[in-house]
Amino acid sequence: MMQSDERALADLAPLCCSHDVRKKVLVIPDICKCANEHWLTSWEGRHPHWQRVQVEKWQRVKSQAWVDAIERGVTEAGKGVMLLAHGLGCLATAHWMAQSTQTSNIHAALLVDVPDSRSAQLSSESATGFSVTPEEVFEFPCLVVATV
């Protein structure tokens, strides 16, 4: 992502979701977390109170492990949390939303760079359980940012 794109996205996040970014934000990163120079890690550095979901094995993630991690994060955060998901974390969010009873805790979601669940990358052994994307409608406001 180019520097100007990162700046534009940073300006967009709090405005589009009408959410005070100083409050509860749950970060759901792409597979293998995010490198230190990644825009999402940079945002987290500027907002140290944001919480990142923790999955035990980032190199071989199973969708249910990710769903469980999101559920723990949302439960701990309580009402009014904003989800900030990137890449495969967006599909994990969809799987979580389809299973969770905690969706009323969500204020809004920002989903960045949602992958195609039918892509060859997702059929590898590094990420399992994502080949079918739930079709439930999100129960909270959601903004999707895509790259072309």
C-alpha positions as CSV (number, residue, x, y, z in Angstrom):
1,M,0.0,0.0,0.0
2,M,1.4,3.4,-0.9
3,Q,1.9,6.1,1.8
4,S,-0.9,8.3,0.4
5,D,-3.2,5.2,0.4
6,E,-2.4,4.6,4.1
7,R,-3.1,8.2,4.9
8,A,-6.4,8.2,3.1
9,L,-7.4,5.0,4.9
10,A,-6.4,6.4,8.2
11,D,-8.6,9.4,7.7
12,L,-11.4,7.2,6.5
13,A,-11.6,4.8,9.4
14,P,-12.9,7.0,12.2
15,L,-15.1,9.1,9.9
16,C,-16.9,6.3,8.0
17,C,-17.7,4.3,11.1
18,S,-18.5,7.3,13.3
19,H,-16.5,5.7,16.1
20,D,-14.1,7.3,18.5
21,V,-10.9,5.5,17.8
22,R,-9.7,6.2,21.3
23,K,-12.3,3.6,22.5
24,K,-12.7,-0.1,21.9
25,V,-11.2,-1.4,18.6
26,L,-10.6,-5.0,18.0
27,V,-8.0,-5.7,15.3
28,I,-8.3,-8.8,13.2
29,P,-5.2,-9.0,11.0
30,D,-4.5,-11.0,7.9
31,I,-2.9,-14.5,8.0
32,C,0.6,-14.6,9.5
33,K,-0.2,-11.4,11.5
34,C,1.3,-8.2,10.0
35,A,4.9,-7.2,9.6
36,N,6.2,-4.1,11.6
37,E,6.1,-1.9,8.5
38,H,2.5,-2.9,7.6
39,W,-0.1,-0.1,7.7
40,L,-2.2,-2.0,10.3
41,T,0.7,-2.5,12.7
42,S,1.5,1.2,12.2
43,W,-2.1,2.1,13.2
44,E,-1.9,-0.1,16.2
45,G,1.3,1.6,17.2
46,R,-0.5,5.0,17.2
47,H,-3.4,3.5,19.3
48,P,-1.8,1.2,21.9
49,H,-5.1,0.6,23.6
50,W,-6.5,-1.2,20.6
51,Q,-6.6,-5.0,21.0
52,R,-5.4,-7.5,18.4
53,V,-7.0,-11.0,18.3
54,Q,-4.4,-13.7,19.1
55,V,-4.4,-17.0,17.3
56,E,-2.0,-19.7,18.5
57,K,-0.7,-20.8,15.1
58,W,-0.7,-17.9,12.6
59,Q,1.2,-20.0,10.0
60,R,-1.4,-22.7,9.9
61,V,-4.7,-21.0,10.9
62,K,-8.0,-22.8,11.1
63,S,-11.1,-20.7,10.7
64,Q,-12.6,-22.0,14.0
65,A,-9.5,-21.0,15.9
66,W,-9.9,-17.5,14.5
67,V,-13.6,-17.4,15.2
68,D,-12.9,-18.4,18.8
69,A,-10.2,-15.7,19.2
70,I,-12.6,-13.0,17.8
71,E,-15.3,-14.2,20.2
72,R,-12.9,-13.9,23.2
73,G,-11.9,-10.4,22.1
74,V,-15.5,-9.2,21.6
75,T,-16.6,-10.7,24.9
76,E,-13.7,-9.0,26.7
77,A,-14.4,-5.7,25.0
78,G,-18.1,-5.6,25.8
79,K,-20.6,-3.2,24.1
80,G,-19.5,-0.6,21.5
81,V,-16.5,-2.3,20.0
82,M,-15.4,-1.6,16.4
83,L,-13.9,-4.4,14.3
84,L,-11.0,-3.6,12.1
85,A,-10.2,-6.5,9.9
86,H,-7.7,-7.0,7.0
87,G,-7.4,-9.8,4.4
88,L,-8.3,-13.2,5.7
89,G,-9.3,-11.5,8.9
90,C,-12.3,-10.2,7.0
91,L,-13.4,-13.8,6.2
92,A,-12.8,-14.8,9.8
93,T,-15.0,-11.9,10.8
94,A,-17.8,-13.2,8.5
95,H,-17.5,-16.7,10.0
96,W,-17.5,-15.3,13.5
97,M,-20.6,-13.2,12.8
98,A,-22.5,-16.2,11.5
99,Q,-21.8,-18.1,14.7
100,S,-21.7,-15.6,17.5
101,T,-24.3,-14.4,20.0
102,Q,-22.2,-11.3,20.7
103,T,-22.9,-9.4,17.5
104,S,-25.0,-6.8,19.4
105,N,-21.7,-5.7,21.0
106,I,-20.4,-4.4,17.7
107,H,-20.7,-0.7,16.9
108,A,-19.3,-1.1,13.3
109,A,-16.7,-2.9,11.2
110,L,-14.1,-1.8,8.7
111,L,-13.1,-4.6,6.4
112,V,-10.0,-3.9,4.3
113,D,-8.9,-6.0,1.2
114,V,-11.4,-8.9,1.5
115,P,-10.0,-11.9,-0.3
116,D,-11.9,-14.3,-2.6
117,S,-12.7,-17.4,-0.6
118,R,-12.3,-19.5,-3.7
119,S,-8.7,-18.3,-4.4
120,A,-5.8,-20.8,-4.6
121,Q,-4.1,-19.0,-1.7
122,L,-6.9,-20.0,0.6
123,S,-7.0,-23.6,-0.5
124,S,-3.5,-24.1,0.9
125,E,-2.7,-25.8,4.1
126,S,-1.8,-22.5,5.8
127,A,-5.5,-21.5,6.1
128,T,-8.3,-24.1,6.4
129,G,-12.0,-23.8,6.8
130,F,-12.4,-20.6,4.7
131,S,-13.5,-22.2,1.3
132,V,-17.2,-21.4,2.0
133,T,-18.1,-17.9,3.0
134,P,-21.2,-17.5,5.2
135,E,-23.9,-15.6,3.5
136,E,-25.5,-14.0,6.5
137,V,-26.0,-10.2,6.4
138,F,-23.9,-8.4,8.8
139,E,-26.0,-7.2,11.8
140,F,-24.0,-3.9,12.2
141,P,-22.8,-1.1,10.0
142,C,-19.8,-2.2,7.8
143,L,-17.6,-0.5,5.4
144,V,-15.6,-2.6,2.9
145,V,-12.4,-1.1,1.4
146,A,-11.0,-2.9,-1.7
147,T,-8.0,-2.6,-3.8
148,V,-7.9,-3.1,-7.6
